[in-house]
Amino acid sequence: MAFYINYPSWIDPYIIDSLPIRWYALMYIVAFAITYVLFRYQIKKDGKLVMNADESQNLFFYAILGLLIGARVFSCLFYSDTSYYLTHPWMMFWPFRNGAFVGLPGMSYHGGVIGCFIGGWIYSKRYKKNILQITDTVIAGLPLGYTFGRIGNFINSELYGRVTTSKIGMIFYNAELFSTNEEWVRDVADKVGISYSIGEYVNLPRFPTQLFEAFFEGIVTFLILFFILRPLKNKKYLKHGTLFSAYLILYGMFRFFIEYMREPDRNIGYVISLADGSDNIALFTSFLNITKGQVFCALMVIAGVFLLVFLNVRRRNDGKSEVRKAQTKTKRK
C-alpha cells in the first residue's frame, strides 16, 4: 500500500501546448488583478483614502515595476552568482542565454516586497500621498492575490518541499531522484511503500509546501488583515502602518516555519548549521539548521515589530502633544 499522493497527471503547466504561456504567469496576473480590485473596493467602501482610478493605476504601475526590479535584483545578488552579476549588472535583465530566450528565471519574494515598497514610496513622494496609509490599503488585500501566485508555483511543479514519509507527501514528476544506494533513501521508500532495486534512482514524496504557503501566508493572513485588523483601523483604533507591520510579522512567521518543510536551494543549502545532518538538505534534521530564506523572514518579523513599536510610541507622543495643546488653550482662556 502506498502512503503518498501522486502529483495530478492532468495538470499541465502550459495553458496552450503550442504556445510558451504558462499558468504560472497567468496566476500572477490574477494575483495583481485581485489586489487591485480589493484596493479599489476599500477606497470606495471605507472612504479613508482618496484616490481615483487613474491615480490607483499609476500607483500599481510604480509598485509592480518596483516589485519586479527588486525581486530580480535580490534573486541575482543573494540566490545566484553574486560576483558575476556585480560585474555584469546588465545581465540581470537580459532575457537571452547562449542565443536562446530564457526570460528572467529567478525572482525573490523578499526582494519583491522591498522593491514594491520603494515603488510605492516614490509614488507617494511624487503625488504627495501618505505612504503608510497607501501601504495599509494595498497590504490588506495582497495576501489573497499572493495565494494564486503560490498556486501557480504548484501548477508549475516548483518550490516543492523536503522528502517526507507523511501521508500528505506528494511525488512531483520533475523532482530530483535519489539513489537507493543511500540508506536513508531506502528507509523512506520502505516506509511509504515504494518498490525499488538496489542502485536504482527513485522519486520520493515531498511536502507540497506551495499549498501550505498559499493557505497560511495567503488565506489566513488575508482573513486576519482584511476582516479583523482593517475594521479596527477604520474605527481609528490603529495607526497608519499597523496593517503593514502585521503583514511583515505574520508572513515572516508563517514562512519561517514552513521553510523547515521546504527544501533549500541546492547551490546554497543552510547559511546557519548548528546541528548534525546539515549535509542532507532533502530531509529535515533539526530546527537549528537555518536557510537564507529563514534569515530574511526573521528580518521581516524584526522590521514589523520595530515599525509597530515606532507607531505606538509616536501615537503616545501625539496624544501627549494634543493634551499639552489643550492645556495651553485652557490657560490662555
N, C-alpha and C positions, 0 to 999 in steps of 0.2 A: 504494500500500500504506500502510495506517495504522500508525503507530508509537505507539500508545497503547491504553489499556484503557477501555472504556465502563463507567460505574457500573452494576452489575447492575440491570436493569429490574424484576426480580421482587421486589426489596427494597421493602417498604412501611413507613414509619416508624410507622404506626398498627397496633396489634395487631388491632383490630376497626375497620373503616372508619366505622361509625356511632357509635363512642364515642371521646372525646378521650383515649385511653390509648395512649401511645407505647412502643415497645420500649425507647427510651432510659431512661424511668422504670423499667421492669421490670429493665433491666440493672443499674441502681444498687441496686435491692432485692436482686438476685442478688449484687452485689458485697459489700453489707453482710452478707448471709447467709453467704457463703463465708468472709469474715473472721472472723465469729463462730464458725463451725464449726471453723476451724483454731485459733482461740483456745482453745476448749474441748478440742480434741484435744491441744494442748500441755500444758494443765493436767493432763489425765489421763495422758498419756504420759510427760511429763518429771518431773512431781511437784515442780517447783521453786516454783510459785506456787499458793497455797492459796486457791481461790475456788469457791463453789458456783454452781449455775446462776442463782439469784436475784441474787447479787452480780454475776455476769457480765452479766446482762441490765441491771442498774442501771448498770453501767459503760458499756455500749454506749449506753444512753439518754443519759447525760451527754455521751459522746464524739460521738455523731451530732448531738445538739442543738447542741453547740458547733461542730461542723463546718458545719452548715447556716447558723448565725448568722455564723460567721467568713467563710465563702465568700461570703455575700450582702453583708455589710458591706464586705469587701475589694473586691468587684467594683464596688459603688456608688462607693466612695471613690477607687479607683485606675484603674478602667477605664470610668467613666461621667462624668456631670456632677457633679463633686465639690462645687462650690459649692451646687448645688441640693439635694443630699442632706444637706449640712451644715446647711442652713437648713430642710429638711423631712425630718428623720431618720425620721419615721414612714412615709414613702413607701417606704422600703427594703423593708418587708414588707407593703405594701398591694398586693394582687393584682389590683386593678382599674385600668384606664386608660380615660378617656372613656366610662365606663359599661359597658365590656366586661371580661370576666375574661381576664387575660393571664398569671396565675400570678406566678412570681418569675423573670423572664428575667435571666440573668446570674449566674454563680457562678464564683468564683475558686478554683483549686486551692490556691494558696499560702495564701490566707485560710482555706481549709478545714483545712489542716494546723495552722495556729496555733490556730484555734478548737477543733479536736479535742483538741489537747494541753492547752489551757486547761480543757476539759471534763473530761479525764482527771485533771488536776491537782486540780480542785475535788473530784472523786470521791475521790481518794486522800487528800486532807486530811480530808474528812468521815468516811471509813471507815478512816483510819489504815493506808493501804497504801503500798508503795514505788512511787512514780510511775515511776521508771526501769525497774523490773522489769516493771511492767504495760505500759509503752510498748514494751519489747523484745518482749514476748509478742504484743501486738497487731500490731506492725510486721512481724513475721516472716511473717505470712500476708496482710497488707494488699495487697501488690503483685499477688497473684493475683486478688483481688477487683477491684482497680483496672483490671486487664486488661479485664474485662467492661464497666467504665464507658467505656473508650475504644472498645470495640466498639459500645457504644450510640451514641457520637458518630458512628461510621462509618455505622451504620444510619440515623441522623438526617441524614446527609449534611451535617455541620457540622465546623468546625475543620479543614478541609482545608488542604493546603499551597500553596506558591507554584507558579507556572507552570513547567513543565519540558518539555524535549524528550527526556527519558529514556523508555525503553520501558516503565518501570513507572508512567509518568504515567497518571492516570485523569481522565476527564471526568465531573465531578459535575453532575448535571442542574440544580441550583439555584445554581451558581457564577456569579459576576459575568461578564458578557460584555464583550469588548473590541472597540474599533473598529479595523477594518483600515486606517483612515487612518493609524494609528500604524505606523511602520516595524518596530518590534520585534515587533508582533503578527503582521505578515505574515511575518517571518523565522521565528517559532515555527510558524506554520501551515504554511509551506512544508516545514519540517524534519520535522514529524510527519504530513504528508500530509492536511491539512485543506483542502478547496477553498473558495474564497470569492470575493466580488466586492468591489471597492474601495468603502469606505464601509459595508460590511456589518458587523454585530456578530457575533462568533464566540465560542464556548466553547472554551477551551484546556485541555489536560491539566494536571493538578496532582499534586503528591506526595500519596499517601494517608497523610498523617502520623499520622492516628488509629491506623492499623495499626502504624506504626513505634513509636509511643509504647506501644501495647499490648504489643508484643514486648519492647522494651528496658526501659522503665520498669515494665512489669508482669512478664512471664515471666522475663526474665533476672535482674532484681533479686530476684524471688521465689526463684529457684533458688540464688542466692548467699546470701541471708539465711537461708532455711529449711534448706537442705541442707549448707551449708558453715559459716556462722558460728554458727548455733543449736547444732549439736553441740559446737562448741568452747566455747561459753558454758556448756552443760550440764556439761562437764568442768571448769568453773571456770577455763578459760584466759582468759576475757574477763569484764570487769566489767559490771554492770548499766548499761545505757545505750549499750553498744557497738553493738548492732544498730540502735538509733535513729540513732546517729551515722553508721553505714554507710549507712543508708537515705537520710539527708539528702544525703550525698555522692554516692551512686550516682544517685539520682533527679535531683539538681541537675545532675550532669554530663551524663547522657543527655539530659535535657530541654533543657539549654543548647545542645547541638549540633544536636538535632532542630529547634530553633527557627529555625535557619538555613534549613530547608526549609519552615517553616510561615509562612503569611502573617500579618503583624502586624495588629492591629485597625486598621481604616481610619481611625478617628477619633483614633488615637494615633500610628501609624507608628513611627518609631525615636525612642528617647529619647537615644541617642548616635549621631551621624552623623559619622564621621571619614573617609569615603571618598565618591567620586562615585557617583551612581546611587541615592542615598537617596530621591529623589523618586518612584521607581517601586518600591513595596513588593511588587508582584506578582512581581518577579524577584529572585533572589539576585544581588547585585553585589559584595559584599565582606564579609569577616569582621569588618571594623571598624565596620559598622553594627549597632548593638545595640538589641534590643527591650526593652520594660519587663519582659516575661516572663523574658528572659535575666538582667536585673539581679536579679530575685527569686531565680532559680536560682543565681546566683553567691553571693548572700547565704545561701542554703541550704547550699551547699558550705562556705562560710566558717564558718557556725554548726556544721556537722557536724565540721569539723576542730578547732575550738575545744573542742567538747564532748569529742572523742576525746583531745585533749591534756590537758584537765582531768581526765578519768577516769584516764589513765595517771599523771599527777602525783599524784593522790590515792592511787592504788594503791601507788606507791613510798613515799609518806608513811605509808600504813597499814602497809606492810611494815617500814619503819624503826621505827614505833611498836611493832610486835609484837616486834621484835628487842630494843628497849630494855626492854620489859616482861619479856622472858625473862631478860635480863642482870640486871635488878633482883631478880628472884626468885632467881637463882643466887647473887647477893651476899648476900641475906638468909639463905640456907641456910648 
